[in-house]
Amino acid sequence: MDGVLKKPPVDSRALIKMWRELDVPGGLRAELLDGEIVVQANPGHFHDLPGRTFVRHTPAPFEAWNERGLLVADDYRPRADAVVIRSAD
C-alpha cells in the first residue's frame, strides 16, 4: 500500500441515473463533477464578471471566450467557464 487513499470504483450508469432523478430545490442545481454529485447555487451576475474581465484583457497572441452556466456534453462532463487558445490555432 502506497499510503494514498483511492476512491472506490463508481458505477457511472447508476450515478448518472441518480443525478438525473434528483429533486433539486429552486435556486440550486446539481452537477456531476469527477464522479461526484455536487449541489450548489445557480450562477448569478457576479459569476460572469471575472470571465468577462478575463476575456477583455487576454493578451495577443491569445483569444478567450467565456459563457455562463453549465452545459453538459454527451459524456456528462462540465463545459469550461472560459477557454483560451492561441489565435493562430
A tleap script that builds the chain and sets N, CA, C and O, in Angstrom:
source leaprc.protein.ff14SB
mol = sequence {
  NMET ASP GLY VAL LEU LYS LYS PRO PRO VAL
  ASP SER ARG ALA LEU ILE LYS MET TRP ARG
  GLU LEU ASP VAL PRO GLY GLY LEU ARG ALA
  GLU LEU LEU ASP GLY GLU ILE VAL VAL GLN
  ALA ASN PRO GLY HIE PHE HIE ASP LEU PRO
  GLY ARG THR PHE VAL ARG HIE THR PRO ALA
  PRO PHE GLU ALA TRP ASN GLU ARG GLY LEU
  LEU VAL ALA ASP ASP TYR ARG PRO ARG ALA
  ASP ALA VAL VAL ILE ARG SER ALA CASP
}
set mol.1.N position { 0.855 -1.185 0.000 }
set mol.1.CA position { 0.000 0.000 0.000 }
set mol.1.C position { 0.887 1.228 0.000 }
set mol.1.O position { 1.808 1.321 0.812 }
set mol.2.N position { 0.632 2.170 -0.889 }
set mol.2.CA position { 1.472 3.354 -1.011 }
set mol.2.C position { 1.015 4.514 -0.134 }
set mol.2.O position { 1.577 5.605 -0.230 }
set mol.3.N position { 0.020 4.311 0.712 }
set mol.3.CA position { -0.429 5.356 1.632 }
set mol.3.C position { -1.408 6.345 1.011 }
set mol.3.O position { -1.848 7.274 1.689 }
set mol.4.N position { -1.761 6.166 -0.265 }
set mol.4.CA position { -2.685 7.073 -0.928 }
set mol.4.C position { -4.076 6.458 -0.901 }
set mol.4.O position { -4.278 5.317 -1.317 }
set mol.5.N position { -5.028 7.235 -0.404 }
set mol.5.CA position { -6.405 6.760 -0.393 }
set mol.5.C position { -6.978 6.868 -1.797 }
set mol.5.O position { -6.830 7.895 -2.459 }
set mol.6.N position { -7.619 5.828 -2.236 }
set mol.6.CA position { -8.210 5.836 -3.568 }
set mol.6.C position { -9.715 5.703 -3.447 }
set mol.6.O position { -10.228 5.007 -2.571 }
set mol.7.N position { -10.423 6.397 -4.361 }
set mol.7.CA position { -11.875 6.308 -4.386 }
set mol.7.C position { -12.274 4.917 -4.852 }
set mol.7.O position { -11.613 4.331 -5.709 }
set mol.8.N position { -13.349 4.390 -4.294 }
set mol.8.CA position { -13.837 3.110 -4.786 }
set mol.8.C position { -14.368 3.276 -6.202 }
set mol.8.O position { -14.772 4.378 -6.574 }
set mol.9.N position { -14.379 2.221 -7.001 }
set mol.9.CA position { -14.919 2.325 -8.358 }
set mol.9.C position { -16.378 2.781 -8.321 }
set mol.9.O position { -17.127 2.410 -7.418 }
set mol.10.N position { -16.771 3.577 -9.295 }
set mol.10.CA position { -18.118 4.122 -9.352 }
set mol.10.C position { -18.849 3.494 -10.531 }
set mol.10.O position { -18.305 3.402 -11.632 }
set mol.11.N position { -20.074 3.067 -10.297 }
set mol.11.CA position { -20.929 2.597 -11.383 }
set mol.11.C position { -21.480 3.854 -12.049 }
set mol.11.O position { -22.442 4.445 -11.559 }
set mol.12.N position { -20.879 4.262 -13.154 }
set mol.12.CA position { -21.224 5.536 -13.771 }
set mol.12.C position { -22.676 5.583 -14.235 }
set mol.12.O position { -23.301 6.642 -14.172 }
set mol.13.N position { -23.223 4.473 -14.696 }
set mol.13.CA position { -24.631 4.477 -15.124 }
set mol.13.C position { -25.558 4.740 -13.943 }
set mol.13.O position { -26.525 5.491 -14.069 }
set mol.14.N position { -25.274 4.133 -12.809 }
set mol.14.CA position { -26.103 4.352 -11.617 }
set mol.14.C position { -25.976 5.794 -11.136 }
set mol.14.O position { -26.964 6.408 -10.733 }
set mol.15.N position { -24.761 6.333 -11.177 }
set mol.15.CA position { -24.533 7.710 -10.741 }
set mol.15.C position { -25.271 8.689 -11.651 }
set mol.15.O position { -25.905 9.623 -11.162 }
set mol.16.N position { -25.200 8.491 -12.952 }
set mol.16.CA position { -25.895 9.371 -13.891 }
set mol.16.C position { -27.400 9.279 -13.697 }
set mol.16.O position { -28.095 10.294 -13.747 }
set mol.17.N position { -27.908 8.075 -13.475 }
set mol.17.CA position { -29.346 7.892 -13.229 }
set mol.17.C position { -29.770 8.643 -11.964 }
set mol.17.O position { -30.795 9.325 -11.961 }
set mol.18.N position { -28.991 8.521 -10.902 }
set mol.18.CA position { -29.294 9.209 -9.647 }
set mol.18.C position { -29.265 10.726 -9.859 }
set mol.18.O position { -30.136 11.440 -9.361 }
set mol.19.N position { -28.275 11.211 -10.588 }
set mol.19.CA position { -28.131 12.647 -10.868 }
set mol.19.C position { -29.336 13.171 -11.635 }
set mol.19.O position { -29.869 14.231 -11.308 }
set mol.20.N position { -29.767 12.434 -12.651 }
set mol.20.CA position { -30.920 12.855 -13.453 }
set mol.20.C position { -32.210 12.870 -12.640 }
set mol.20.O position { -33.095 13.681 -12.911 }
set mol.21.N position { -32.331 12.003 -11.667 }
set mol.21.CA position { -33.576 11.863 -10.907 }
set mol.21.C position { -33.623 12.731 -9.651 }
set mol.21.O position { -34.624 12.717 -8.936 }
set mol.22.N position { -32.566 13.479 -9.371 }
set mol.22.CA position { -32.555 14.319 -8.172 }
set mol.22.C position { -33.660 15.371 -8.226 }
set mol.22.O position { -33.927 15.946 -9.281 }
set mol.23.N position { -34.287 15.612 -7.106 }
set mol.23.CA position { -35.269 16.681 -6.973 }
set mol.23.C position { -34.567 17.833 -6.265 }
set mol.23.O position { -34.523 17.889 -5.036 }
set mol.24.N position { -34.018 18.750 -7.058 }
set mol.24.CA position { -33.196 19.834 -6.525 }
set mol.24.C position { -34.080 21.038 -6.222 }
set mol.24.O position { -34.855 21.454 -7.083 }
set mol.25.N position { -33.987 21.611 -5.019 }
set mol.25.CA position { -34.789 22.791 -4.662 }
set mol.25.C position { -34.481 23.978 -5.570 }
set mol.25.O position { -33.384 24.082 -6.117 }
set mol.26.N position { -35.458 24.874 -5.726 }
set mol.26.CA position { -35.284 26.077 -6.529 }
set mol.26.C position { -34.076 26.885 -6.098 }
set mol.26.O position { -33.762 26.965 -4.911 }
set mol.27.N position { -33.400 27.482 -7.067 }
set mol.27.CA position { -32.219 28.293 -6.777 }
set mol.27.C position { -30.939 27.473 -6.674 }
set mol.27.O position { -29.855 28.034 -6.512 }
set mol.28.N position { -31.053 26.164 -6.766 }
set mol.28.CA position { -29.877 25.288 -6.711 }
set mol.28.C position { -29.815 24.444 -7.969 }
set mol.28.O position { -30.809 24.302 -8.682 }
set mol.29.N position { -28.650 23.888 -8.239 }
set mol.29.CA position { -28.519 22.945 -9.338 }
set mol.29.C position { -27.582 21.834 -8.915 }
set mol.29.O position { -26.725 22.019 -8.050 }
set mol.30.N position { -27.751 20.701 -9.522 }
set mol.30.CA position { -26.882 19.558 -9.249 }
set mol.30.C position { -25.971 19.356 -10.446 }
set mol.30.O position { -26.427 19.342 -11.589 }
set mol.31.N position { -24.676 19.198 -10.178 }
set mol.31.CA position { -23.696 18.949 -11.223 }
set mol.31.C position { -23.031 17.610 -10.961 }
set mol.31.O position { -22.894 17.178 -9.817 }
set mol.32.N position { -22.631 16.976 -12.020 }
set mol.32.CA position { -21.883 15.735 -11.925 }
set mol.32.C position { -20.440 16.076 -12.258 }
set mol.32.O position { -20.103 16.306 -13.419 }
set mol.33.N position { -19.587 16.109 -11.239 }
set mol.33.CA position { -18.194 16.530 -11.408 }
set mol.33.C position { -17.248 15.447 -10.914 }
set mol.33.O position { -17.252 15.094 -9.735 }
set mol.34.N position { -16.447 14.930 -11.819 }
set mol.34.CA position { -15.434 13.935 -11.473 }
set mol.34.C position { -15.986 12.790 -10.629 }
set mol.34.O position { -15.378 12.388 -9.637 }
set mol.35.N position { -17.131 12.274 -11.029 }
set mol.35.CA position { -17.691 11.117 -10.349 }
set mol.35.C position { -18.423 11.418 -9.057 }
set mol.35.O position { -18.731 10.500 -8.297 }
set mol.36.N position { -18.708 12.685 -8.791 }
set mol.36.CA position { -19.439 13.068 -7.587 }
set mol.36.C position { -20.576 14.015 -7.953 }
set mol.36.O position { -20.448 14.825 -8.872 }
set mol.37.N position { -21.678 13.908 -7.236 }
set mol.37.CA position { -22.782 14.840 -7.430 }
set mol.37.C position { -22.579 15.999 -6.465 }
set mol.37.O position { -22.433 15.801 -5.258 }
set mol.38.N position { -22.572 17.217 -7.015 }
set mol.38.CA position { -22.349 18.418 -6.224 }
set mol.38.C position { -23.566 19.319 -6.405 }
set mol.38.O position { -23.966 19.603 -7.534 }
set mol.39.N position { -24.160 19.773 -5.290 }
set mol.39.CA position { -25.299 20.685 -5.344 }
set mol.39.C position { -24.816 22.059 -4.916 }
set mol.39.O position { -24.185 22.217 -3.871 }
set mol.40.N position { -25.127 23.057 -5.750 }
set mol.40.CA position { -24.696 24.420 -5.439 }
set mol.40.C position { -25.675 25.424 -6.024 }
set mol.40.O position { -26.555 25.064 -6.806 }
set mol.41.N position { -25.517 26.690 -5.641 }
set mol.41.CA position { -26.402 27.756 -6.112 }
set mol.41.C position { -26.158 28.026 -7.591 }
set mol.41.O position { -25.046 27.860 -8.093 }
set mol.42.N position { -27.224 28.447 -8.280 }
set mol.42.CA position { -27.091 28.839 -9.679 }
set mol.42.C position { -26.195 30.065 -9.785 }
set mol.42.O position { -26.199 30.913 -8.893 }
set mol.43.N position { -25.422 30.168 -10.871 }
set mol.43.CA position { -24.573 31.347 -11.017 }
set mol.43.C position { -25.409 32.588 -11.258 }
set mol.43.O position { -26.450 32.532 -11.913 }
set mol.44.N position { -24.953 33.699 -10.729 }
set mol.44.CA position { -25.635 34.968 -10.917 }
set mol.44.C position { -24.724 35.945 -11.637 }
set mol.44.O position { -23.722 35.557 -12.237 }
set mol.45.N position { -25.082 37.197 -11.568 }
set mol.45.CA position { -24.340 38.257 -12.251 }
set mol.45.C position { -22.861 38.263 -11.850 }
set mol.45.O position { -21.990 38.436 -12.702 }
set mol.46.N position { -22.576 38.077 -10.569 }
set mol.46.CA position { -21.191 38.133 -10.108 }
set mol.46.C position { -20.361 36.970 -10.638 }
set mol.46.O position { -19.136 37.068 -10.719 }
set mol.47.N position { -21.013 35.883 -10.996 }
set mol.47.CA position { -20.307 34.748 -11.596 }
set mol.47.C position { -19.708 35.145 -12.944 }
set mol.47.O position { -18.643 34.656 -13.319 }
set mol.48.N position { -20.390 36.027 -13.671 }
set mol.48.CA position { -19.965 36.414 -15.010 }
set mol.48.C position { -18.830 37.440 -15.026 }
set mol.48.O position { -18.060 37.492 -15.986 }
set mol.49.N position { -18.720 38.241 -13.991 }
set mol.49.CA position { -17.758 39.354 -14.013 }
set mol.49.C position { -16.301 38.925 -14.229 }
set mol.49.O position { -15.640 39.501 -15.093 }
set mol.50.N position { -15.775 37.956 -13.497 }
set mol.50.CA position { -14.380 37.577 -13.726 }
set mol.50.C position { -14.138 37.059 -15.144 }
set mol.50.O position { -13.110 37.363 -15.750 }
set mol.51.N position { -15.069 36.289 -15.665 }
set mol.51.CA position { -14.907 35.756 -17.019 }
set mol.51.C position { -14.913 36.850 -18.063 }
set mol.51.O position { -14.096 36.830 -18.983 }
set mol.52.N position { -15.824 37.812 -17.938 }
set mol.52.CA position { -15.869 38.916 -18.907 }
set mol.52.C position { -14.596 39.732 -18.849 }
set mol.52.O position { -14.055 40.113 -19.887 }
set mol.53.N position { -14.112 40.005 -17.649 }
set mol.53.CA position { -12.867 40.759 -17.500 }
set mol.53.C position { -11.696 39.977 -18.092 }
set mol.53.O position { -10.850 40.542 -18.784 }
set mol.54.N position { -11.656 38.697 -17.820 }
set mol.54.CA position { -10.602 37.821 -18.339 }
set mol.54.C position { -10.578 37.859 -19.864 }
set mol.54.O position { -9.512 37.980 -20.467 }
set mol.55.N position { -11.763 37.755 -20.494 }
set mol.55.CA position { -11.848 37.755 -21.955 }
set mol.55.C position { -11.385 39.095 -22.524 }
set mol.55.O position { -10.656 39.131 -23.515 }
set mol.56.N position { -11.798 40.176 -21.910 }
set mol.56.CA position { -11.431 41.514 -22.415 }
set mol.56.C position { -9.932 41.791 -22.322 }
set mol.56.O position { -9.395 42.549 -23.130 }
set mol.57.N position { -9.254 41.188 -21.350 }
set mol.57.CA position { -7.848 41.517 -21.111 }
set mol.57.C position { -6.884 40.399 -21.493 }
set mol.57.O position { -5.740 40.389 -21.039 }
set mol.58.N position { -7.328 39.465 -22.316 }
set mol.58.CA position { -6.443 38.391 -22.754 }
set mol.58.C position { -5.499 38.949 -23.808 }
set mol.58.O position { -5.950 39.461 -24.833 }
set mol.59.N position { -4.190 38.857 -23.568 }
set mol.59.CA position { -3.225 39.464 -24.488 }
set mol.59.C position { -3.013 38.622 -25.756 }
set mol.59.O position { -3.191 37.404 -25.752 }
set mol.60.N position { -2.629 39.310 -26.833 }
set mol.60.CA position { -2.238 38.610 -28.061 }
set mol.60.C position { -0.985 37.798 -27.743 }
set mol.60.O position { -0.190 38.236 -26.912 }
set mol.61.N position { -0.778 36.698 -28.331 }
set mol.61.CA position { -1.470 36.096 -29.465 }
set mol.61.C position { -2.592 35.158 -29.052 }
set mol.61.O position { -2.884 34.203 -29.773 }
set mol.62.N position { -3.223 35.399 -27.925 }
set mol.62.CA position { -4.271 34.511 -27.436 }
set mol.62.C position { -5.652 35.125 -27.605 }
set mol.62.O position { -5.798 36.340 -27.738 }
set mol.63.N position { -6.654 34.267 -27.598 }
set mol.63.CA position { -8.052 34.683 -27.599 }
set mol.63.C position { -8.747 33.912 -26.485 }
set mol.63.O position { -8.364 32.787 -26.163 }
set mol.64.N position { -9.765 34.520 -25.904 }
set mol.64.CA position { -10.509 33.854 -24.834 }
set mol.64.C position { -11.999 34.027 -25.068 }
set mol.64.O position { -12.446 35.039 -25.606 }
set mol.65.N position { -12.759 33.022 -24.654 }
set mol.65.CA position { -14.209 33.058 -24.698 }
set mol.65.C position { -14.724 32.589 -23.358 }
set mol.65.O position { -14.117 31.739 -22.706 }
set mol.66.N position { -15.850 33.148 -22.953 }
set mol.66.CA position { -16.482 32.645 -21.736 }
set mol.66.C position { -17.963 32.478 -21.987 }
set mol.66.O position { -18.517 33.045 -22.929 }
set mol.67.N position { -18.589 31.706 -21.147 }
set mol.67.CA position { -20.028 31.559 -21.255 }
set mol.67.C position { -20.605 31.236 -19.896 }
set mol.67.O position { -19.939 30.652 -19.041 }
set mol.68.N position { -21.832 31.617 -19.713 }
set mol.68.CA position { -22.486 31.475 -18.424 }
set mol.68.C position { -23.133 30.102 -18.299 }
set mol.68.O position { -23.638 29.538 -19.269 }
set mol.69.N position { -23.104 29.595 -17.099 }
set mol.69.CA position { -23.829 28.370 -16.817 }
set mol.69.C position { -23.042 27.119 -17.127 }
set mol.69.O position { -21.860 27.169 -17.468 }
set mol.70.N position { -23.705 26.025 -17.005 }
set mol.70.CA position { -23.076 24.730 -17.213 }
set mol.70.C position { -23.790 24.021 -18.341 }
set mol.70.O position { -25.005 23.830 -18.297 }
set mol.71.N position { -23.040 23.636 -19.343 }
set mol.71.CA position { -23.589 22.839 -20.419 }
set mol.71.C position { -22.984 21.457 -20.303 }
set mol.71.O position { -21.788 21.314 -20.050 }
set mol.72.N position { -23.794 20.459 -20.485 }
set mol.72.CA position { -23.322 19.097 -20.318 }
set mol.72.C position { -23.254 18.432 -21.685 }
set mol.72.O position { -24.233 18.422 -22.431 }
set mol.73.N position { -22.098 17.880 -22.003 }
set mol.73.CA position { -21.913 17.166 -23.259 }
set mol.73.C position { -22.429 15.742 -23.112 }
set mol.73.O position { -22.901 15.350 -22.044 }
set mol.74.N position { -22.337 14.977 -24.183 }
set mol.74.CA position { -22.795 13.591 -24.147 }
set mol.74.C position { -22.077 12.766 -23.092 }
set mol.74.O position { -22.622 11.779 -22.599 }
set mol.75.N position { -20.858 13.161 -22.743 }
set mol.75.CA position { -20.103 12.388 -21.752 }
set mol.75.C position { -20.330 12.907 -20.330 }
set mol.75.O position { -19.661 12.460 -19.398 }
set mol.76.N position { -21.266 13.845 -20.153 }
set mol.76.CA position { -21.658 14.377 -18.840 }
set mol.76.C position { -20.541 15.120 -18.131 }
set mol.76.O position { -20.548 15.216 -16.903 }
set mol.77.N position { -19.593 15.640 -18.870 }
set mol.77.CA position { -18.547 16.465 -18.273 }
set mol.77.C position { -18.965 17.922 -18.378 }
set mol.77.O position { -19.596 18.311 -19.360 }
set mol.78.N position { -18.623 18.737 -17.380 }
set mol.78.CA position { -18.990 20.154 -17.453 }
set mol.78.C position { -18.197 20.876 -18.531 }
set mol.78.O position { -17.082 20.479 -18.870 }
set mol.79.N position { -18.772 21.917 -19.054 }
set mol.79.CA position { -18.090 22.756 -20.038 }
set mol.79.C position { -17.414 23.897 -19.289 }
set mol.79.O position { -17.970 24.435 -18.332 }
set mol.80.N position { -16.247 24.252 -19.715 }
set mol.80.CA position { -15.455 25.272 -19.020 }
set mol.80.C position { -16.149 26.636 -19.020 }
set mol.80.O position { -16.873 26.973 -19.957 }
set mol.81.N position { -15.919 27.414 -17.960 }
set mol.81.CA position { -16.433 28.784 -17.906 }
set mol.81.C position { -15.664 29.701 -18.846 }
set mol.81.O position { -16.212 30.691 -19.329 }
set mol.82.N position { -14.404 29.384 -19.111 }
set mol.82.CA position { -13.591 30.169 -20.027 }
set mol.82.C position { -12.617 29.263 -20.746 }
set mol.82.O position { -12.154 28.261 -20.199 }
set mol.83.N position { -12.311 29.628 -21.982 }
set mol.83.CA position { -11.376 28.867 -22.809 }
set mol.83.C position { -10.396 29.841 -23.430 }
set mol.83.O position { -10.794 30.902 -23.909 }
set mol.84.N position { -9.110 29.491 -23.427 }
set mol.84.CA position { -8.072 30.323 -24.021 }
set mol.84.C position { -7.307 29.487 -25.046 }
set mol.84.O position { -6.879 28.368 -24.760 }
set mol.85.N position { -7.143 30.051 -26.251 }
set mol.85.CA position { -6.331 29.395 -27.281 }
set mol.85.C position { -5.423 30.447 -27.930 }
set mol.85.O position { -5.645 31.649 -27.781 }
set mol.86.N position { -4.409 29.983 -28.643 }
set mol.86.CA position { -3.605 30.894 -29.461 }
set mol.86.C position { -4.434 31.267 -30.683 }
set mol.86.O position { -5.087 30.403 -31.268 }
set mol.87.N position { -4.421 32.528 -31.078 }
set mol.87.CA position { -5.223 32.993 -32.207 }
set mol.87.C position { -4.931 32.182 -33.463 }
set mol.87.O position { -5.843 31.919 -34.248 }
set mol.88.N position { -3.690 31.784 -33.666 }
set mol.88.CA position { -3.315 31.022 -34.865 }
set mol.88.C position { -3.948 29.639 -34.885 }
set mol.88.O position { -4.109 29.047 -35.952 }
set mol.89.N position { -4.309 29.118 -33.712 }
set mol.89.CA position { -4.891 27.783 -33.656 }
set mol.89.C position { -6.366 27.814 -33.960 }
set mol.89.O position { -7.019 26.770 -33.956 }
savepdb mol mol.pdb
quit
